[in-house]
Amino acid sequence: MRKTLLTTPWIGTCLAAAAAMLFVAGPAAAQSMATAAPTYSKDIAPIVQDVCMRCHVEGGLGPFLLTNYQEVRRYAQRIRQSVLQRSMPPWHLDPTIGIQAFNNDISLSREEVDAVIAWVDAGAPEGDRADLPPLPEARWTWGESWELESRLGPPDVLVNSGPIPIPAEGQDVWPDVTLPWQALDETRYLRAAEIRNTVSGRRALHHNNVRLNLEGQPSGRMVGAGASKTYDLFAEDTGIRLDAGPGQLNWGLHYALYGEAFVDTVEVALWFYPKDEPPLYESTVEYHHLIDQYTPGEPRGRDILIPPHGTQTMTRVVVLDEPIMINSIRPHMHLHGVGQSVEVIWPVRERDYLGHTASPGEMLSSVNNYDHNWQTSYSYQEQARPLLPKGTALMFRTHFDNTANNPLAVDPDQWVAFGARSVDGMSHMHTAISYLSQEQYETLLQERIKIAQEELTKPEEERLEVFLPLEGRRQLDRRPALD
């Protein structure tokens, strides 16, 4: 996590100026230019090393290197445009609505955006090399270490797929890789999992969903990887339950070919909670909430049909049979997807000013700048994780764009239907969820109310974002202020 977002203590009161904060150059840039322009060594290099060098290094996902002044200056105008358009760094969540507190937020602050713009507009000066910060750790050297190892230590289990030959041309390929599972001698809880493959493989990998199939027991995915997404790190109080016994690991690979034949290998690293310290809550992996209108007995995605030079919007509603806590979300669409959101409809009925009754709702999160090349999992901070009572409805919404306005729409003259290839249409929201008992829900609710009440005593700019369900906000409103 690069920063801690400080906002009001419930979701419904986001700051209206958030958009300008994140990607519009404001007065600070002009003032900086009028006095002393930022320099690369002192002001820009820390941003580049902290954010850009996650991908723009040798063997990384970035299309060019950004590891020194000469390389960064060469792309200065492109960088300026990218931060203004919010296409880079790849954090495509709408900053003006919904929850904004995430563990893995790599978006730039207003001050950082202002500094980049002022630096480019001043001619991209290098400055004093003595001001340069030391180069980041080797964790940004792709393929040589596990990114999570710096936080969690060496993995507990490593599994290797073996060689996977991939052709240079043709249709997408889905290699069938299944290996025996090293059986656990007792139930363990998964803390994190990371996937690593070759440089050529990263360029072609559409997704890799590693699934554990235990003999005679419930099975499911352990980790999912997509373009630019390589690991799952669960909240500190949640984990995935893995029972004892033999089974098989299935890799669930999908490659989109790009003209180069290669042999890939895929490694999976697993980290467990200590045997005597299980997490408080069990979590699902990234569960598929299908938005492409799946109906039992009928073809999946039958309603995806995007017209030439047209758009399409789809929704799906899920009503909760029990309380839940959402740990993370990850929109997944293909090249024609441009936006995906999740809204909540509360399980109450209220009268409007004409006397009609309806259920109030609000936006949880909206990825309004979706890019198929960046499959980001948005991991909510602990107290910002949506806590939802039984009877709540979740509305998932997807937007497709098959027009010239979407640079990834490869051929807007064609109809687009459902399919597994990148050029086909697909729509689902990956969600990692902790299912709660009513007792767990009530305990968490009261804890959240207490935290929110404490945050209200702080100056507004110092408050942590705390998510409260509607009933929690009403209980908070009735409580006396703390001394």
C-alpha positions in Angstrom: 0.0 0.0 0.0 1.5 3.3 -1.1 -0.7 5.5 1.1 -3.6 5.6 3.5 -6.6 7.4 2.2 -8.2 9.7 4.7 -11.9 10.4 4.1 -15.2 10.6 5.8 -16.2 7.5 7.9 -18.9 6.1 5.6 -19.2 5.5 1.9 -22.0 7.9 1.1 -20.0 11.1 1.6 -17.1 11.0 -0.8 -15.3 14.3 -1.5 -16.6 16.0 -4.7 -13.1 17.2 -5.5 -11.6 13.7 -5.7 -11.4 13.6 -9.5 -9.4 16.8 -9.7 -7.2 15.6 -6.9 -6.1 12.5 -8.9 -5.7 13.5 -12.5 -6.1 17.2 -13.2 -3.2 19.6 -12.8 -4.1 22.3 -10.3 -2.8 25.5 -8.9 0.1 23.7 -7.2 1.6 22.9 -10.6 1.5 26.5 -11.7 2.9 27.7 -8.5 5.7 25.2 -8.6 6.6 26.3 -12.2 6.5 29.9 -11.2 9.0 29.3 -8.4 11.3 26.2 -8.7 10.4 23.5 -11.2 10.6 19.9 -10.0 13.7 18.0 -11.0 13.9 14.3 -11.9 16.5 13.5 -9.3 14.7 15.0 -6.4 11.0 14.9 -7.2 10.2 12.5 -10.1 12.6 9.6 -9.5 10.9 8.6 -6.2 7.6 8.4 -8.1 9.1 6.4 -11.0 10.8 4.0 -8.6 7.8 3.4 -6.4 5.2 3.0 -9.2 6.5 2.8 -12.7 9.3 0.4 -12.0 6.8 -2.2 -11.0 6.5 -3.0 -14.7 8.9 -0.8 -16.7 12.0 -2.9 -16.0 13.9 -5.6 -17.8 11.5 -8.5 -18.3 8.6 -6.6 -16.9 5.1 -6.0 -18.5 5.9 -2.4 -19.5 6.6 -1.9 -23.2 9.7 0.2 -22.5 12.2 0.8 -19.7 11.9 3.6 -17.1 14.9 2.9 -14.9 17.0 6.0 -15.3 16.7 9.7 -16.2 17.5 9.2 -19.9 14.8 6.6 -20.3 12.2 8.6 -18.4 13.0 11.9 -20.2 12.6 10.1 -23.6 8.9 9.4 -22.7 8.2 12.5 -20.7 5.4 13.8 -22.9 3.8 10.3 -23.0 4.0 10.1 -19.3 2.4 13.5 -18.9 -0.5 12.5 -21.1 -0.9 9.1 -19.3 -1.2 10.6 -15.8 -3.7 13.2 -17.0 -5.9 10.6 -18.7 -5.6 8.3 -15.7 -4.4 5.4 -17.9 -1.2 5.1 -16.0 -0.4 4.0 -13.4 -2.9 1.2 -14.0 -5.5 2.0 -11.3 -8.7 2.4 -13.2 -11.2 2.8 -10.4 -13.5 5.9 -10.5 -12.0 8.3 -7.8 -15.2 10.3 -7.4 -17.6 7.7 -6.1 -17.7 4.7 -3.8 -15.1 3.2 -1.5 -11.6 4.6 -2.0 -9.6 2.8 0.7 -7.6 0.0 -0.8 -4.5 -2.0 0.3 -2.9 -2.0 -3.2 -3.8 1.6 -4.4 -1.0 2.7 -6.7 -2.8 5.8 -8.1 -1.0 9.1 -7.9 -1.9 11.8 -5.5 -2.7 15.3 -6.7 0.7 16.5 -5.6 2.4 13.7 -7.5 0.4 14.4 -10.7 1.2 18.2 -10.3 4.9 17.4 -9.9 5.0 15.3 -13.1 3.2 17.9 -15.2 5.3 20.8 -13.9 8.4 18.8 -14.5 7.5 18.0 -18.1 6.3 21.5 -18.8 9.6 22.9 -17.5 11.6 20.8 -20.0 12.1 17.7 -17.8 15.3 18.9 -16.0 17.5 16.3 -14.4 18.6 18.3 -11.4 21.4 17.3 -9.0 22.2 13.6 -9.2 23.1 13.7 -5.5 19.4 14.0 -4.8 18.7 10.6 -6.5 17.2 8.0 -4.1 18.8 4.5 -4.1 17.4 2.1 -6.6 14.6 -0.1 -5.4 15.1 -3.6 -4.1 15.5 -6.6 -6.4 11.8 -7.4 -5.9 11.1 -5.4 -9.1 13.5 -7.7 -11.1 10.9 -9.8 -12.8 11.4 -13.6 -12.8 14.2 -13.6 -10.2 12.2 -13.4 -6.9 8.7 -13.6 -5.6 7.1 -10.2 -5.0 5.4 -11.3 -1.9 8.6 -12.7 -0.4 9.7 -9.3 0.9 6.5 -9.2 3.0 5.8 -12.8 3.9 9.2 -14.6 3.7 10.0 -17.7 1.6 6.9 -19.6 0.3 5.8 -22.7 2.2 5.0 -24.7 -1.0 6.3 -24.4 -4.6 4.7 -26.1 -7.6 6.0 -26.1 -11.1 3.9 -26.9 -14.2 6.8 -28.2 -16.3 7.3 -27.2 -19.9 4.3 -25.8 -21.9 5.0 -25.4 -25.6 3.1 -22.4 -27.2 2.9 -21.9 -31.0 3.6 -18.6 -32.7 0.3 -18.3 -34.7 -3.2 -19.5 -34.7 -6.2 -19.3 -32.4 -5.9 -18.9 -28.7 -4.8 -22.0 -26.9 -5.8 -23.6 -23.5 -3.2 -26.1 -22.5 -4.5 -28.8 -20.2 -2.0 -29.0 -17.3 -3.0 -31.2 -14.3 -0.5 -32.4 -11.6 -0.8 -34.4 -8.4 -1.3 -32.3 -5.3 1.1 -32.7 -2.4 -1.5 -33.8 0.2 -1.7 -31.8 3.5 -1.7 -33.8 6.7 -4.2 -31.4 8.3 -6.4 -28.5 7.5 -4.5 -25.3 6.7 -5.5 -21.8 5.7 -4.0 -20.1 2.7 -2.6 -16.6 3.4 -1.4 -15.8 -0.1 -0.5 -17.3 -3.5 1.6 -16.0 -6.4 2.1 -17.1 -10.0 5.2 -16.6 -12.0 6.1 -17.6 -15.6 8.5 -16.7 -18.3 8.9 -13.3 -20.0 7.4 -14.6 -23.2 4.6 -16.3 -21.3 3.7 -13.1 -19.5 3.2 -11.4 -22.9 0.8 -14.1 -24.0 -1.0 -15.2 -20.8 -4.6 -14.2 -20.8 -5.4 -15.9 -17.5 -4.2 -18.7 -15.2 -6.7 -20.0 -12.7 -5.1 -22.6 -10.4 -7.7 -25.0 -9.0 -7.3 -27.6 -6.3 -9.5 -30.6 -6.7 -9.4 -32.7 -3.6 -10.6 -36.3 -3.7 -14.2 -36.5 -2.3 -14.1 -33.0 -0.8 -15.2 -29.5 -1.8 -12.7 -28.0 -4.3 -12.0 -24.6 -5.8 -9.5 -22.1 -7.1 -6.5 -21.2 -5.0 -5.2 -18.3 -7.0 -6.1 -16.5 -10.2 -3.8 -14.5 -12.5 -4.6 -12.3 -15.4 -2.8 -9.7 -17.5 -0.7 -7.8 -15.0 -2.1 -9.7 -12.0 0.2 -12.2 -10.5 -0.9 -12.8 -6.9 -3.6 -12.9 -4.3 -2.8 -11.6 -0.8 -5.8 -12.0 1.6 -6.6 -9.6 4.4 -4.8 -10.4 7.6 -7.8 -11.9 9.3 -9.0 -14.0 6.3 -7.8 -17.1 4.5 -8.8 -19.9 2.2 -9.4 -23.3 3.9 -7.5 -26.2 2.4 -8.4 -29.6 3.8 -6.1 -32.5 4.2 -6.0 -35.3 1.7 -4.8 -36.1 -1.9 -6.0 -34.3 -5.0 -4.9 -32.6 -8.2 -3.9 -29.2 -9.3 -5.3 -27.9 -12.5 -3.6 -24.8 -14.1 -6.5 -23.5 -16.2 -4.2 -21.7 -18.7 -5.2 -19.5 -21.6 -2.7 -17.9 -24.0 -3.4 -15.4 -26.7 -0.7 -15.8 -29.4 1.4 -12.9 -30.7 3.7 -14.3 -33.4 6.5 -15.9 -31.3 6.8 -19.6 -30.4 8.1 -20.3 -27.0 8.1 -22.8 -24.1 6.5 -21.5 -20.9 6.7 -22.8 -17.4 4.4 -21.6 -14.6 5.3 -21.7 -11.0 2.9 -21.3 -8.1 4.1 -20.2 -4.6 1.8 -20.7 -1.6 2.0 -19.1 1.9 0.0 -20.6 4.8 -1.1 -19.2 8.1 0.7 -20.8 11.1 -1.0 -24.1 12.1 -1.9 -22.7 15.6 -2.9 -19.3 14.3 -5.8 -19.7 11.9 -7.5 -16.5 10.5 -10.7 -15.2 12.1 -12.7 -15.5 8.9 -12.7 -17.9 6.0 -12.6 -16.4 2.6 -13.6 -17.6 -0.9 -11.1 -17.2 -3.7 -12.1 -14.8 -6.5 -15.6 -16.1 -7.0 -17.2 -15.6 -10.5 -20.3 -13.4 -10.4 -21.4 -13.9 -14.0 -22.9 -10.8 -15.5 -23.4 -12.3 -19.0 -26.8 -13.8 -18.0 -26.1 -17.4 -17.2 -29.3 -19.5 -16.9 -29.2 -23.2 -16.1 -29.9 -25.3 -19.1 -29.2 -22.5 -21.5 -25.9 -21.4 -23.2 -23.9 -19.1 -21.1 -23.6 -15.5 -22.2 -26.5 -15.8 -24.6 -27.3 -12.1 -24.1 -23.9 -10.7 -25.2 -24.4 -9.3 -28.6 -22.6 -6.0 -29.2 -23.6 -4.4 -32.6 -21.1 -3.0 -35.0 -20.2 0.6 -34.0 -22.4 0.2 -31.0 -22.5 -0.4 -27.2 -24.2 -2.7 -24.7 -24.9 -2.5 -21.0 -25.7 -5.6 -18.9 -26.7 -6.1 -15.3 -27.1 -9.0 -12.9 -28.6 -8.9 -9.4 -27.6 -11.3 -6.5 -29.6 -11.3 -3.3 -27.7 -12.4 -0.2 -29.1 -15.4 1.8 -26.6 -14.6 4.6 -24.4 -11.8 5.8 -21.1 -11.3 4.0 -17.9 -9.2 3.9 -16.4 -8.4 0.6 -12.6 -8.6 0.7 -11.7 -7.7 -2.9 -13.2 -7.3 -6.4 -11.7 -7.8 -9.8 -13.6 -6.9 -13.0 -13.0 -9.2 -15.9 -14.0 -8.5 -19.4 -12.3 -8.7 -22.8 -11.2 -6.1 -25.3 -14.6 -4.5 -25.6 -15.2 -4.0 -21.9 -14.8 -0.4 -20.8 -16.6 -0.3 -17.4 -17.8 -2.5 -14.6 -19.3 -1.6 -11.2 -21.0 -3.2 -8.2 -23.8 -1.4 -6.4 -25.7 -2.3 -3.2 -29.5 -2.2 -2.6 -30.3 -2.2 1.1 -33.0 -4.6 2.4 -35.4 -1.9 3.6 -38.4 -0.1 2.1 -38.7 3.7 2.3 -41.3 6.2 1.1 -40.3 8.9 -1.4 -41.9 12.3 -1.5 -44.8 11.0 -3.6 -45.5 8.3 -1.2 -44.1 5.4 -3.2 -41.9 2.9 -1.5 -38.4 1.8 -2.8 -35.2 0.3 -1.5 -32.3 2.8 -1.2 -29.0 1.9 -2.9 -25.5 3.2 -3.5 -22.3 2.5 -5.4 -19.7 0.4 -3.8 -17.0 0.6 -6.5 -16.9 1.6 -10.1 -14.1 0.7 -12.5 -15.0 3.3 -15.2 -11.7 3.2 -17.1 -11.4 -0.5 -17.5 -8.5 -1.8 -19.6 -8.4 -5.5 -20.6 -4.5 -5.4 -20.5 -4.6 -4.7 -16.7 -6.5 -7.2 -14.6 -6.4 -5.4 -11.3 -7.7 -6.9 -8.1 -9.0 -4.1 -5.8 -8.3 -5.2 -2.2 -10.3 -3.2 0.3 -8.6 -1.9 3.4 -9.7 -3.8 6.6 -12.3 -1.3 7.9 -13.5 -0.4 4.4 -14.5 -3.9 3.4 -18.2 -3.8 2.6 -20.1 -5.4 5.4 -23.5 -6.4 4.1 -26.6 -7.9 6.0 -28.7 -10.8 4.8 -31.3 -9.7 2.2 -29.0 -7.1 0.6 -28.9 -7.1 -3.2 -25.7 -6.7 -5.2 -26.2 -5.2 -8.6 -23.3 -5.9 -11.0 -23.2 -3.7 -14.2 -21.0 -4.0 -17.3 -20.5 -1.7 -20.2 -19.2 -2.8 -23.6 -18.0 -0.4 -26.4 -17.5 -1.7 -30.0 -16.9 1.8 -31.5 -13.9 3.8 -32.6 -14.0 5.4 -29.1 -12.5 2.2 -27.7 -8.9 1.7 -29.0 -9.0 -2.0 -28.1 -12.1 -2.7 -30.3 -10.1 -4.5 -33.0 -12.8 -4.4 -35.7 -15.9 -2.3 -34.9 -17.4 -3.4 -38.2 -18.1 -6.8 -36.7 -20.8 -8.1 -34.3 -19.3 -9.3 -31.0 -20.8 -12.3 -29.2 -19.9 -14.3 -26.1 -16.7 -16.4 -26.2 -13.5 -17.2 -24.4 -11.1 -15.5 -26.8 -9.9 -12.0 -26.1 -11.7 -10.7 -29.2 -15.0 -12.2 -28.0 -17.3 -10.8 -25.3 -17.2 -11.9 -21.7 -18.3 -10.3 -18.4 -18.0 -11.4 -14.8 -16.9 -9.8 -11.5 -14.4 -11.8 -9.4 -15.2 -11.3 -5.7 -13.4 -12.7 -2.7 -16.0 -13.0 0.1 -16.2 -14.0 3.7 -19.6 -15.6 4.5 -20.6 -14.7 8.1 -22.9 -16.0 10.7 -25.5 -13.6 12.1 -23.5 -13.5 15.3 -20.3 -12.6 13.4 -22.1 -10.0 11.5 -23.5 -8.3 14.6 -20.0 -8.4 16.3 -18.4 -6.8 13.3 -21.1 -4.2 12.9 -20.7 -3.0 16.5 -16.9 -2.9 16.1 -17.3 -0.8 13.0 -19.7 1.6 14.7 -17.3 2.1 17.5 -14.4 2.8 15.1 -16.5 5.2 13.0 -17.5 7.0 16.2 -13.9 7.4 17.2 -13.0 8.7 13.7 -15.6 11.4 13.9 -13.7 13.0 16.8 -10.7 13.5 14.5 -10.2 16.3 12.0 -11.9 15.4 8.7 -8.6 15.2 6.8 -7.2 12.6 9.3 -10.2 10.3 9.3 -9.9 6.7 8.1 -12.6 5.4 5.7 -14.9 3.1 7.6 -17.6 1.3 5.8 -20.9 1.0 7.6 -24.1 -0.7 6.3 -27.2 1.4 6.3 -28.4 0.1 9.7 -25.0 0.8 11.2 -25.1 4.5 10.1 -28.5 4.9 11.7 -27.2 3.4 14.9 -24.2 5.7 14.8 -26.4 8.7 14.3 -28.3 7.9 17.5 -25.2 7.5 19.7 -23.8 10.4 21.8 -20.5 11.8 20.7 -17.4 10.6 22.5 -15.8 12.9 25.0 
